[in-house]
Amino acid sequence: MEEELKRLLAQSRADEAIAAMEFYRQQGGEMNDRLFYLLGNAWRKKGNWQMAMNNYLEALELNPESPAKQALEIAQEILAFYNKDMYNQ
């Protein structure tokens, strides 16, 4: 499953990666930190920061040294910098 997700994400097919992951989970597939990290990356590519961060947090619960740690920090920095009020002036 991990390699399939990597392939789909490399081809900018985030929707398909998310759908494949949802199917995998429905079939009883076991999640690990790498799968949550990749799923978070798929959601990030779609611009859904909340779902991305939720999956990064799931990965960190399973493995505190997951690459999701850095991804979560970067997402938080980006969102802290983003100021919606600037677009309303």
URCORLIN-V238120 format. One record per pair of residues at least 6 apart in sequence whose ideal C-beta (glycine too) atoms are under 7 Angstrom apart, sorted by the first residue. I is the first residue (numbers start at 0). J is the second residue. D is the distance in Angstrom with one decimal. If there is no record, write none. Layout:
BEGIN
i=(I;I)
j=(J;J)
d=(D;D)
END
This chain:
BEGIN
i=(0;0;0;1;1;1;3;4;4;4;4;5;7;7;7;8;8;8;8;8;13;13;13;16;17;17;17;20;20;24;31;32;32;32;32;32;35;35;35;35;35;36;36;36;36;36;36;38;39;39;39;39;39;39;42;42;42;43;43;48;48;51;52;52;55;55;55;55;56;58;58;59;59;59;59)
j=(23;28;34;33;34;37;19;16;19;20;37;37;15;16;19;16;37;40;41;44;41;44;45;41;38;41;42;34;38;30;61;58;61;62;65;67;54;57;58;61;67;55;58;65;66;67;70;54;51;54;55;58;67;70;50;51;54;51;74;74;78;74;71;74;67;70;71;74;71;65;67;65;67;68;71)
d=(5.4;6.4;6.4;5.6;6.3;6.7;6.2;5.1;6.8;6.6;4.3;6.7;5.1;4.0;6.7;5.5;6.7;5.9;6.1;6.9;4.4;4.2;5.0;4.3;6.9;5.0;7.0;7.0;5.1;6.7;6.3;4.2;4.2;3.8;4.2;6.7;4.8;4.3;3.7;7.0;6.7;6.7;4.5;5.7;5.6;4.3;6.7;4.6;4.5;3.4;4.4;6.8;6.2;6.3;3.9;4.1;6.3;3.9;6.8;5.9;6.0;6.0;6.0;5.4;4.0;5.3;4.0;7.0;6.8;4.5;3.6;5.7;5.4;5.9;6.8)
END
